[in-house]
Amino acid sequence: MKPDDVTRYARHLVLKEIGGPGQQALLGARIAIIGAGGLGGPAGLYLAAAGIGHITLIDDDVVDLSNLQRQIQFQTEDIGAAKTERMAQSLSRINPEVTLSSHAVRLTDKNAQDLLAGHDVILDGVDDFASRFAINQACLALGIPLVSGALGRFNGQVSCFKNDGHNACYRCLVPEIPPHAQTCSQVGIIGALAGIIGSVMALETVKIITGAGEPLFGKLWLYDGLTTQARKIKLPRDPACPACS
């Protein structure tokens, strides 16, 4: 670890749950963030600051004025530019030591495994179920832990999944696409909620990489922004799951 690293990550190094070995693990880790939006943005900002060695960004969208209410990785002058390009610039300004890769493409069943292979943790920050299913299937096939977050109006949730034969996968939670699924553009969303849920996703990723604490494998964390209440429920593996059974 370089002298500047000791200073940059000093607050991690004094944590007994992380310390030098944990920080070295972060510096050597490769993660992929699918969705450079409301969830991927704050998660990516904190993970770049934490010293993740390599971050891959995957998103085919461009910055829109309506994004700026919650996607804090962007500025007004970024409107019209590729989200992956401008988010990579934001992360690099926070920590120039992080290696960044950008793919301005939509993740699908056909390209998911090629895009995600070789990473240590995958973060799902997308807002459509078809992409979530493709991410989940690729993570199962590749044996990569998945951190998944979701937003809705004033509510959010986070869970972690891994293919170990015991814990649930994403489709144990959502086996089929809901018939009346809606996006935040249809129902609205309070901006600060994205920061809360995205930050929890970053925390879970750090825990998985460093071995600190108990990640949300087999559990679903639910947050209600209107009441400021949170609860955690068990998420058992579904023996009839269409993806992992």
Residue pairs with C-beta under 8 A, 6 or more apart in sequence:
1 9
1 20
1 23
1 24
1 27
5 23
5 27
5 51
5 97
6 13
8 51
8 95
9 23
9 50
9 51
12 18
12 19
12 22
12 23
12 26
12 50
12 51
13 19
13 20
13 23
15 22
15 212
17 210
17 212
17 213
18 26
18 206
18 210
18 212
21 210
22 209
22 210
22 211
22 212
23 51
23 210
25 209
25 210
25 211
26 50
26 51
26 52
26 53
26 206
26 209
26 210
27 51
27 52
27 53
28 53
29 52
29 53
29 54
29 120
29 121
29 209
30 52
30 53
30 54
30 55
30 56
30 118
30 119
30 120
31 47
31 52
31 54
31 55
31 56
31 119
31 120
31 121
31 122
31 123
31 205
32 55
32 56
32 57
32 58
32 115
32 116
32 119
32 121
32 122
32 123
33 40
33 43
33 44
33 47
33 55
33 56
33 57
33 58
33 123
33 125
34 40
34 58
34 59
34 107
34 122
34 123
34 124
34 125
34 126
34 131
34 135
35 58
35 59
35 124
35 125
35 126
35 127
35 131
36 44
36 57
36 58
36 59
36 61
36 73
36 83
36 84
36 87
36 125
37 59
37 61
37 67
37 71
37 83
37 125
37 127
38 67
38 70
38 71
38 125
38 151
38 184
38 189
38 194
38 198
39 123
39 125
39 149
39 150
39 151
39 194
39 197
39 198
39 201
40 57
40 59
40 87
40 123
40 125
40 198
41 71
41 72
41 73
41 74
41 87
41 194
41 198
42 72
42 73
42 194
42 195
42 198
42 199
42 202
43 123
43 125
43 149
43 198
43 199
43 201
43 202
43 205
44 55
44 57
44 73
44 87
44 90
44 91
44 202
45 72
45 73
45 90
45 91
45 94
46 198
46 199
46 202
46 203
47 55
47 202
47 205
47 206
48 55
48 91
48 92
48 94
48 95
48 98
49 94
49 95
50 202
50 206
51 95
51 97
51 98
52 98
52 205
52 209
53 98
53 99
54 98
54 99
54 100
54 101
55 91
55 98
55 99
55 100
55 101
56 100
56 101
56 102
56 103
56 115
56 119
57 83
57 84
57 87
57 88
57 100
57 101
57 102
57 103
58 84
58 103
58 105
58 107
58 115
59 82
59 83
59 84
59 87
59 103
59 104
60 104
60 105
60 106
61 82
61 83
62 80
62 81
62 82
62 83
63 71
63 74
63 78
63 79
63 80
63 81
63 82
63 83
63 86
64 79
65 76
65 79
66 185
67 74
68 74
68 75
68 76
68 79
69 191
70 189
70 191
70 192
70 193
70 194
70 195
71 194
72 195
73 86
73 87
73 90
73 91
74 83
74 86
74 87
74 90
78 86
82 102
82 104
83 104
84 102
84 103
84 104
85 102
85 104
87 102
88 100
88 102
91 98
91 100
92 98
92 100
103 115
105 111
105 115
106 131
107 115
107 126
107 131
107 134
107 135
108 131
108 134
109 134
109 137
112 134
112 135
112 137
112 138
113 138
113 141
113 142
115 138
116 122
116 135
116 138
116 139
116 142
116 144
117 142
119 144
120 144
120 145
120 209
121 144
121 145
121 146
121 147
121 205
121 208
121 209
122 135
122 138
122 139
122 144
122 145
122 146
122 147
123 146
123 147
123 148
123 149
123 201
123 205
124 132
124 135
124 136
124 146
124 147
124 148
124 149
124 170
125 149
125 198
125 201
126 132
126 135
127 151
127 183
127 184
128 181
128 183
129 174
129 177
129 178
129 181
130 177
132 148
132 170
132 174
133 170
133 171
133 177
133 243
135 146
135 148
135 170
136 146
136 148
136 161
136 169
136 170
136 171
136 243
137 243
138 144
139 145
139 146
139 161
139 163
139 169
140 163
140 169
140 243
140 244
143 162
143 163
145 160
145 161
145 162
145 208
145 215
145 217
146 160
146 161
146 162
146 169
146 170
147 158
147 159
147 160
147 201
147 204
147 205
147 208
148 158
148 159
148 160
148 161
148 170
148 201
149 156
149 157
149 158
149 197
149 198
149 200
149 201
150 156
150 157
150 158
150 197
151 184
151 189
151 193
151 194
151 197
152 184
152 187
152 189
153 184
153 187
153 188
153 189
153 190
154 190
154 193
154 224
154 225
154 226
155 193
155 222
155 223
155 224
155 225
156 193
156 196
156 197
156 222
156 223
156 225
157 197
157 220
157 221
157 222
157 223
158 197
158 200
158 201
158 204
158 216
158 220
158 221
159 168
159 170
159 173
159 216
159 219
159 220
159 221
159 235
160 204
160 208
160 215
160 216
160 217
160 219
161 167
161 168
161 169
161 170
161 217
162 217
163 169
163 244
166 218
166 237
167 217
167 218
167 237
168 218
168 235
168 236
168 237
168 238
168 241
168 244
169 237
169 241
169 243
169 244
170 243
171 238
171 241
171 242
171 243
171 244
172 235
172 236
172 237
172 238
172 241
172 243
172 244
173 220
173 235
175 238
175 241
175 242
176 242
190 225
192 225
193 223
193 225
196 223
196 225
197 223
200 221
200 223
204 215
204 216
206 212
207 213
207 214
207 215
208 215
216 232
218 234
218 235
218 236
218 237
219 232
219 233
219 234
219 235
220 232
220 233
220 234
220 235
221 230
221 231
221 232
222 230
222 231
222 232
222 233
223 229
223 230
224 230
237 244
238 244
238 245
239 245
